Amino acid sequence: MGDVVNEAAKLANYGGSGPFIPTLALSEDFHFNLKAENQAFCKKDYANGRYTAEVVDSAMEDWYQKNCT
């Protein structure tokens, strides 16, 4: 499939894969290209060479709470 697709699959598999692993996993290249204010949401996972984040879209969360709970 190619390097980009393989890396995306690995990141998707890694995100949320354990009790202390946030749901969003980012490559170093992707993190580097984020604006500084968005980089601030991320933490470096030194053991795996990735960045992770817990990011919630508040409008979507509000909709979910009203319609799905």
N, C-alpha and C positions, 0 to 999 in steps of 0.2 A: 504494500500500500504506500510505502514511502515513509521517510523519517518523520515528517510533520504529523501524519496520521498516527503513527506508532507512539510518538511522544504524547499526543493528545489522549490517546487511549490509556497510557500509563498514568497520566495525571488524573484522568477521570476515575480510574480504578483506585488510585491512592486517596483521593479526597473522601473523607468520611469513613475510611476503611477501619478505623479503630476508635476506641472511646476518647482518646485525646488528640485525634487528628481532625482538624476543621474540615468542613465540607468542600471548600474551594481550594484547589491546588493550582499553582502557577509555575511556569518555567521561569528561569532567571531572565531569559530574553524578553518574555512577555512583561515581567515585572519591571525591567529596565525601561521599557517603552511607555509605561503608565505615567500620568502626571504625578507630581510629587504629592498632591493631596490624596490621591488614590493609593499611592505606594504606602502611605501612612497606615492604611487599614491592614497591611500585610505583615506577617512575621516570617523571618528566615528560618527554615527547617534545615539546620546545618547537617544533620545526619543524612538527609536525602538530597541535598542540593536543590531544594525547591522552596517556594514561598507558599504560605497558606493564609487563609483568611476566613472569617465568619462574617459574611455580608448579608444583610436582610434588606429587601426592598420594602420600605415601610408602607407604601400604598398597597402593595400586594399582600402584605401581612394583615393590614386592616381589612381588606376584602375577604381574605381567608377566614379571619376571625368572625366576621359578620355572616358569611355564607356557608361555612363548612364546619363549624363547631356547634 
